[in-house]
Amino acid sequence: MNKEEDFEKQAKEFSIEQETKDNGGKIEIDISRGSYIPVIGEYKELNDKIFVADAGEVLAEPFKTDKGWQVVKVREKYPERQKSFDEVRQQVITALLSQKRRDVQADLIEKMMDKYNVIVHTSVLEGVEETATGDKAK
């Protein structure tokens, strides 16, 4: 068994990410320098480590994320290039839809607060902590 097969076998056995577990830990989308890492998230430090590593290399140490520990193997590296319109089109559409959704939600909340004369007394919330049981404490 070679190192590639060994990594895939361990990913299938130990990974908790269903999206990558079934295909041996492989992320199907290419990752660009400084971009979001599918399944893992946006971690500049991890992204930097990926682009310093050589193709075929497993990063020396696992990386802690909000989803747990990530063991990363750089399978292939390609020279940087200008992306085509089709490659960035979906990213732009997703970003614009997300921004529009946030704008519409904020506008709706503002209108509802005005309509029902909602006043949020933030001074009451200062110094209030939530305990492990969910109770409020000062």
C-alpha angles and dihedrals in degrees: 000000000000127000092262092055090044092054091048092048093050092046091052091048103041109022118110092194105096091195092064102021096077094053098045099267096304120149105211097208122076114245120226125209109274095007137121113282110225114241091005105056138221110328114152094192093053092045090052091050091050092055093048093051123089123244111275093024126127110216111257094241135026115253122232115227133166087266094054134264119342124205107198130199120187103219101179138358126207128193113262115263141169110274118236123243092254091053094056098032096088092045091054093046091049093048093048093047091049092050092047090049091053092047093049092047093049091048092048092049091049092050092047092049090051093045094051095034094239116183119189112207100206092176088071090057096054113109094011114130128189114230125218090264092054094253119135118243137175 
